Amino acid sequence: MLRQEKEAFVTDIREDLLNSGIVIVVNRGSGITVEEVTKLRKDLNKSKSKFKIIKNTLARKAMEKSDLDCLSQYLSGMTGFAYSNDPVEASKAVFTFCKDSEGKMEILAGFVDGKCVTSSEIKELATLPSLNGLRSQIVGLLSAVAGKLVRTINEPGAMIARIVAKKAEN
């Protein structure tokens, strides 16, 4: 790569990472195959996330003098970056892949909404329900409350109707 190409690449990567809701740094252990990385990319693409393997020196340049600089300490060996605007879906995809890869890949750290987080925090994030799951839970709660309200409002009238019906039978 020529110097100008590297500078353009670093600028593009910096913009991509800074404009993402989450950045996950993973360690690609030895033994991981191209097919496995391709599977991870496909899984991440389903959630509109991306996965890139970036040379550590270029990644450091992209992250320097920004909030992402805290991730520089994790750049050793073979590292990759997963990033997305949906923190939960991206972390789920990466966490599931790392768990299934039998130690070939591990989560090192991440950057979520302007702050660095540890691998355990990324794993906790992966256990949360998705945005659509949370929305459906909220809708369910609201409809349950509305149903209870309707039953409560109707009950006095129904009670009076039962009393009148009993009196009519007698």
Legacy VTK file of the C-alpha trace (Angstrom):
# vtk DataFile Version 3.0
C-alpha trace
ASCII
DATASET POLYDATA
POINTS 170 float
0.000 0.000 0.000
1.285 3.446 -0.840
1.470 6.106 1.866
-1.526 8.008 0.452
-3.582 4.796 0.314
-2.661 4.029 3.929
-3.673 7.535 5.035
-7.025 7.220 3.239
-7.537 3.755 4.735
-6.747 5.011 8.251
-9.170 7.930 7.795
-11.943 5.608 6.574
-11.408 3.160 9.436
-11.363 5.975 12.006
-14.684 7.316 10.690
-16.239 3.841 10.611
-15.170 3.059 14.176
-16.071 6.460 15.624
-19.501 6.434 13.963
-20.355 2.982 15.342
-22.389 2.323 18.470
-20.015 -0.490 19.411
-16.510 -1.586 18.519
-15.362 -5.018 19.680
-11.697 -5.990 19.579
-11.109 -9.727 19.224
-7.982 -11.839 19.265
-7.799 -14.205 16.334
-6.040 -17.226 17.729
-4.135 -19.639 15.597
-6.079 -22.351 13.866
-9.013 -20.236 12.761
-9.857 -20.844 9.129
-10.964 -18.476 6.401
-14.326 -20.294 6.308
-14.852 -19.608 10.012
-14.059 -15.903 9.609
-16.386 -15.791 6.596
-19.137 -17.354 8.743
-18.567 -14.662 11.398
-18.788 -11.946 8.741
-22.067 -13.425 7.433
-23.500 -13.602 10.957
-22.499 -10.000 11.576
-23.900 -8.869 8.216
-27.320 -10.194 9.279
-27.290 -7.654 12.104
-25.849 -4.903 9.879
-22.455 -5.214 11.541
-19.002 -5.475 10.028
-15.832 -7.378 10.822
-12.402 -6.280 9.665
-8.921 -7.495 10.298
-6.686 -4.448 10.373
-2.936 -4.291 10.683
-2.158 -3.236 14.264
-0.007 -0.241 13.259
-2.788 1.111 11.019
-5.386 0.483 13.721
-3.277 2.390 16.261
-2.990 5.334 13.873
-6.749 5.272 13.288
-7.447 5.300 17.022
-4.843 7.791 18.199
-6.015 11.197 19.390
-9.593 9.923 19.739
-11.721 8.268 22.396
-10.859 4.924 20.817
-7.235 5.246 21.937
-8.041 3.205 25.044
-8.298 0.123 22.789
-4.696 0.477 21.576
-3.394 -1.519 24.529
-5.191 -4.614 23.205
-3.542 -4.499 19.786
-1.016 -7.301 19.841
-0.959 -10.440 17.817
-3.723 -11.102 15.330
-6.617 -8.779 16.123
-9.893 -8.066 14.428
-12.592 -5.447 14.851
-16.337 -5.985 14.846
-18.381 -2.809 14.753
-22.009 -1.841 14.401
-24.675 0.659 15.364
-26.593 -2.035 17.268
-24.474 -2.951 20.296
-26.609 -5.885 21.415
-26.844 -7.698 18.082
-23.151 -7.247 17.290
-22.047 -8.421 20.726
-24.377 -11.437 20.487
-22.953 -12.473 17.127
-19.329 -12.101 18.255
-19.953 -13.740 21.641
-21.713 -16.717 20.047
-18.936 -17.124 17.491
-16.207 -16.951 20.143
-18.039 -19.509 22.272
-18.465 -21.871 19.298
-14.882 -21.412 18.048
-13.473 -23.386 21.005
-10.850 -20.830 21.959
-9.764 -19.868 18.458
-11.101 -16.356 18.985
-11.703 -14.355 22.148
-13.153 -10.962 22.969
-10.474 -8.629 24.337
-12.341 -5.363 24.925
-14.790 -2.961 23.385
-15.916 0.588 22.982
-19.599 1.307 23.581
-21.243 4.727 23.418
-18.082 6.684 24.045
-16.364 4.545 26.673
-14.072 1.555 26.812
-15.517 -1.642 28.239
-14.022 -4.969 29.244
-14.666 -8.328 27.638
-16.947 -9.316 30.524
-19.095 -6.228 29.902
-19.356 -7.169 26.218
-20.455 -10.667 27.274
-23.111 -9.159 29.580
-24.311 -7.003 26.708
-24.639 -10.137 24.572
-27.105 -11.642 27.068
-29.533 -8.718 26.781
-32.579 -9.068 24.547
-32.416 -7.354 21.172
-34.028 -3.988 20.526
-37.025 -5.673 18.890
-37.261 -8.069 21.837
-37.335 -5.154 24.264
-39.980 -3.414 22.181
-42.190 -6.509 22.214
-41.789 -6.805 25.996
-42.853 -3.168 26.429
-45.861 -3.647 24.145
-46.823 -6.757 26.121
-46.600 -4.872 29.413
-48.647 -1.964 28.090
-51.366 -4.221 26.676
-51.552 -6.155 29.964
-52.038 -2.900 31.896
-54.669 -1.734 29.409
-56.524 -5.059 29.734
-56.516 -4.827 33.528
-57.787 -1.256 33.343
-60.674 -2.272 31.072
-61.605 -5.162 33.380
-61.487 -2.868 36.426
-63.696 -0.279 34.751
-66.206 -2.928 33.618
-66.370 -4.765 36.952
-68.705 -2.386 38.878
-71.217 -2.472 36.034
-70.973 -6.249 35.804
-71.435 -6.555 39.569
-74.586 -4.443 39.435
-75.872 -6.558 36.543
-75.284 -9.753 38.567
-77.087 -8.295 41.583
-80.068 -7.259 39.436
-80.123 -10.692 37.811
-80.133 -12.364 41.257
-82.965 -10.118 42.455
-84.928 -10.871 39.297
-84.603 -14.615 39.960
-85.920 -14.246 43.505
LINES 1 171
170 0 1 2 3 4 5 6 7 8 9 10 11 12 13 14 15 16 17 18 19 20 21 22 23 24 25 26 27 28 29 30 31 32 33 34 35 36 37 38 39 40 41 42 43 44 45 46 47 48 49 50 51 52 53 54 55 56 57 58 59 60 61 62 63 64 65 66 67 68 69 70 71 72 73 74 75 76 77 78 79 80 81 82 83 84 85 86 87 88 89 90 91 92 93 94 95 96 97 98 99 100 101 102 103 104 105 106 107 108 109 110 111 112 113 114 115 116 117 118 119 120 121 122 123 124 125 126 127 128 129 130 131 132 133 134 135 136 137 138 139 140 141 142 143 144 145 146 147 148 149 150 151 152 153 154 155 156 157 158 159 160 161 162 163 164 165 166 167 168 169
